[in-house]
Amino acid sequence: MSAPSKRINLDEWYTTQEAVERLSQNSGRQIDGNYPRTLARYGKIRTLEIGSRGRLYWRADVDAYKVEVKRGRKKRIAQER
């Protein structure tokens, strides 16, 4: 007796490249290729492991996410002596 197989609708998931493209569209700027993995690590978007080095990203989570404006470095205030 084998375990019941769980069917996955691939139309509900993005590949890493697709997720990067969609996040870039949502944000109006180019997003780094590692960013979907970072979002997943912080629990912002759901993932599905598809092997030791593969991952899919839940389409609804990615579609709804907008990367905020890039902040850059903080200005250093000169210290008085």
C-alpha positions in Angstrom: 0.0 0.0 0.0 1.5 3.3 -1.1 1.0 6.7 0.5 -1.6 8.9 -1.3 0.1 11.3 -3.6 -0.4 15.0 -3.1 -1.1 16.9 -6.4 0.4 20.3 -6.9 -1.1 22.8 -9.4 2.1 24.4 -10.9 0.0 27.3 -12.1 -0.2 28.4 -8.4 3.6 28.6 -8.1 6.4 30.7 -9.5 10.0 29.6 -10.2 12.7 31.8 -8.7 13.2 33.7 -12.0 9.4 34.3 -12.3 9.2 35.5 -8.7 12.1 37.9 -9.3 10.4 39.3 -12.4 7.0 39.7 -10.7 8.6 41.4 -7.6 10.4 43.7 -9.9 7.2 44.6 -11.7 5.4 45.1 -8.4 8.2 47.4 -7.1 9.0 49.4 -10.2 12.7 48.5 -10.0 15.0 45.5 -10.5 15.0 43.1 -7.6 18.0 40.8 -6.8 17.7 37.1 -7.6 18.2 36.1 -4.0 15.4 38.3 -2.7 12.6 35.6 -2.9 14.6 33.3 -0.8 15.1 36.0 1.8 11.4 36.7 1.9 10.7 33.0 2.3 13.2 32.8 5.2 11.4 35.6 7.0 8.0 34.0 6.4 6.7 36.7 4.0 6.0 34.3 1.2 5.3 30.5 1.2 7.6 28.1 -0.6 7.6 24.5 -1.8 10.8 22.5 -1.8 11.2 20.6 -5.1 14.6 19.1 -4.5 17.9 19.7 -2.7 18.4 23.0 -4.6 15.0 23.9 -6.0 12.2 25.9 -4.6 8.9 27.3 -5.9 7.2 30.4 -4.5 3.4 30.7 -3.9 2.0 32.9 -6.6 -0.6 34.7 -4.5 2.0 35.7 -1.9 4.5 37.0 -4.5 1.8 38.9 -6.4 0.7 40.7 -3.3 4.2 41.7 -2.1 5.7 45.0 -2.9 9.3 45.7 -2.0 9.7 49.1 -0.3 11.9 51.9 -1.5 15.6 51.2 -1.1 16.8 53.1 1.9 20.5 53.3 1.3 23.1 54.3 3.9 22.3 56.5 6.9 24.1 59.8 7.0 26.8 60.0 9.6 26.6 62.9 12.0 29.9 64.5 12.7 30.7 64.1 16.4 31.8 67.2 18.3 35.1 67.0 20.1 
